[in-house]
Amino acid sequence: MTSRKKQRRLTAGVLLLFLPVFSPASTGVPSGKIPFHTVHVGSHGLIDTNRNRFHRYWQSRGGIDVFAESPFYAGRIQLGFQYMPFSAVSDRQPSFNSLFVYADWKKEWRLSRTLACFLGGRAGFCRMRFDRSASGFSVHLMQEQEFAAGLCSGLHYAWSEKWRLSVTGVTWKIFTHERIHLAFLSMGLSRRFNTPPWLRKFLE
Amino acid sequence: MKIPTISLLTGLALLPAASVRPGTQVITREMIQRSGIIRVSEIGTLLWAWHAVTLDGFRWAVYPLESPAPGGQNWILMVDHQRMDLDVLDRRCLYLLPLSLGIIDSVVVSTTPQIRDGLFVESGIIHIHTAPPRSGVTFRHRYAAGNETGDPGPWAFTPHATPNVDRVANDHFSSLSVGSERIWGRIGFGFNQFAATDQVLAGRLPDYPWEWLRAYVFSPFLHLGGKAFGGEHRLQIGYSRAGDSPWNSKQGSDLLFYGPLSREIPVRNVFRHAGLDGRLPVSSSLSLAYRCKQSAQSLESAAGFRDADPGRTVRNSHGTLELRAVRREWEGRVGFGRDRFDLRIKQGVTRTVSLARLYGDIAAAGPGRIRPGAAVHLTSDGDRVSVKALMHAAWRPGGRQRLETGWMYAERLPAEDDASRFREDRDGKIADPMPVRPDLDGDPGKYRHTGLFLEWMYDAPKTVIGVRGFVRRHRHMPADHDGAFRGTAALTAAPAAGTEDGTVAGGRIRLSYSPSRRLSFRFSYIRTLPFGGGPGFESAMNRSPRHKLSLAWDYRPAPSFGLHADFTCLSGTEWFPCGPADGYPGRLGNMVLLNLSVRKWMWGNRLRTGLMCFNVLNDPVRTHPLGARLDLSIFLNLELVFDFPR
């Protein structure tokens, strides 16, 4: 088995780990049915789990995901950004900081009173800012922005009405000419708020 | 939504309002919003019985599939009953329209022969209707941005580097309107940016500086309207300029494809328009309509460009006066109009074409449920007269069915084409005022176009079905107009100075189905079949797809949220019969295009957001062998609307 296949299997495994096993009867949509009725605000730590040709040139030590999530027409919508710096493996390439600004929509299923799983799709833009201190690179290419799309799945553990712990697997496909495939694993906390009436009115 | 009254000449004025009309597609404001397009020129991509061609993804050329491209370029572009003369070098620059999608109420597109605002529609018409301002004050600002995928990203610093293909689409539009019962006004501007970076274009423009590849289009406008003397009157003033940025010292140009050089030339392209139209009641059954306008289109060389001098201005003066009678059993109108086109080039050479028009039509309630009608339209260039005529009949056997048929005969004088399309001659001198079509020995040089159509329609509240058959015969059709871009020497190898005969037959099926208020579905298929034509005619027809299938699906789970999909299949086209030419493919294969869009309105519909994924399947779309390969692209639009009703 080639290393690329291994990496793909690893990526698929990370996702499958979080794929919900559910019956139609379990789809109780516990997340609230009224759009924007509540909002979860949270932050996750991120690690880059897969390895492919991209990682021969750049590697990451981790990143952060900050988001807000709310019920949205038969599912949940999440808006957020993921920041992850990538360090160049050699000095022939510049290091760069990536910022994914994204929106996702996901379906959530309750597995027990405190546990729920979810699966969804996300899309956004990946903004890449290259290290200016690196010499010999075109000034025009110090910044780049490209469309990215992917899947997300994971588990929520809500130990109280307001707080929950989440573990999420995310795959990203960045639509550069040579596509970049990334798989992130993230874990973190989020807190639930009742959406202020003025904000709910604005969003509706 | 306002659906404008369709011309009396189609016989429909005597029929009850219907959501479907023969050969007509109505694109409403809601449909535009759902589609996710961001510019007026992209409306061409929503036309189901028309073909849209682009070299760069920004400048779209369209023509009806019922007509081969040369004849198809006789279609008419109108905004609020005023003709827009946007033709430059044989193409219609829709991107110069001083408008924004935000103020468009509907677009009525028809290939049915008719007389429209004093002009005979033989191939087709695109009539854009702007939304009349509401009573009170309304401000709207629209911002749109786009991004084509396929940039190198970090790979640019590795052995896997590829060129940058980013296409910037940074568009702004603002308008302020003030209205009352008797008078209203709207002022605003549009500002579009575009950069030609596709490798196909960049490959033939390797020495062009970045400034020439970037276009800034600035389009301010003023619309005034009011009621006076018992009637309604409208004034439109618009200006549009493609070239340098109006805000800073950044230089730019409009890239126009120029056949003799087989590549684009950077120009500054300026369009001006001022028009007044209205209607005055004479008696309870008689009214007088008037239209007059002045427009000018100027081309100048971009700074530093020396290869060809396009410096020239075409001015047009147009006026029409029309008397209309409406009685219980019949309707009719007579009118006359005058057009004057002046071409002026830098060296002082001028050429003038004057055309006089006289027309009349009548439609009556015939025996049974039949509504017949007829029309005649005469055009004179001072020496010769061309005749255009049509007859039509609508039969409503009862229920929701309707059967309509029409016949058309149209002659076009060479001067009618010269007038709207002063262009380069065959030696490549852009401003040499050559006639488009030289007269043939023993032939008056009239292009004759005969058409026949039959359409059956079923119109129910949730379902609309239309089946149409048509035949169009062309005689002495100018062979050297391919309607969009003539292209390289290989393209112009077709008989350039002659005329062609040929026939196009075909059919179209369309279906709209809305099972609920949340869900709607539309389908259209058009098939064209040319025959009886010479090599030049066949060559022209081969550049148009013979099959076009379109599907649209719209789902609105909530009033402020919706999802939309547009799916289009086009058959392949052949451009160079002898194979690739100058490195360009001789044939373009079948094309499949899927666009997905999502929209969400917030803040009581004051903030309207939309996101469109163009070409989701990411199979590169190419509509012309010399054109860009359009990959998956993302377009975002945001619109702020503040309404202060009186």
Chai-1 contact restraints between the chains, C-beta under 6 A:
chainA,res_idxA,chainB,res_idxB,connection_type,confidence,min_distance_angstrom,max_distance_angstrom,comment,restraint_id
A,Y57,B,T158,contact,1.0,0.0,6.0,A-B,restraint_1
A,Y73,B,P557,contact,1.0,0.0,6.0,A-B,restraint_2
A,Q93,B,F157,contact,1.0,0.0,6.0,A-B,restraint_3
A,F96,B,P154,contact,1.0,0.0,6.0,A-B,restraint_4
A,L141,B,A156,contact,1.0,0.0,6.0,A-B,restraint_5
A,E144,B,G153,contact,1.0,0.0,6.0,A-B,restraint_6
A,E146,B,D151,contact,1.0,0.0,6.0,A-B,restraint_7
A,E146,B,G153,contact,1.0,0.0,6.0,A-B,restraint_8
A,F147,B,T149,contact,1.0,0.0,6.0,A-B,restraint_9
A,F147,B,I634,contact,1.0,0.0,6.0,A-B,restraint_10
A,F175,B,T149,contact,1.0,0.0,6.0,A-B,restraint_11
A,T176,B,D151,contact,1.0,0.0,6.0,A-B,restraint_12
A,T176,B,G153,contact,1.0,0.0,6.0,A-B,restraint_13
A,H177,B,G150,contact,1.0,0.0,6.0,A-B,restraint_14
A,H177,B,P152,contact,1.0,0.0,6.0,A-B,restraint_15
A,H177,B,T162,contact,1.0,0.0,6.0,A-B,restraint_16
A,E178,B,W155,contact,1.0,0.0,6.0,A-B,restraint_17
A,E178,B,H160,contact,1.0,0.0,6.0,A-B,restraint_18
A,F202,B,M602,contact,1.0,0.0,6.0,A-B,restraint_19
A,F202,B,W603,contact,1.0,0.0,6.0,A-B,restraint_20
A,L203,B,M602,contact,1.0,0.0,6.0,A-B,restraint_21
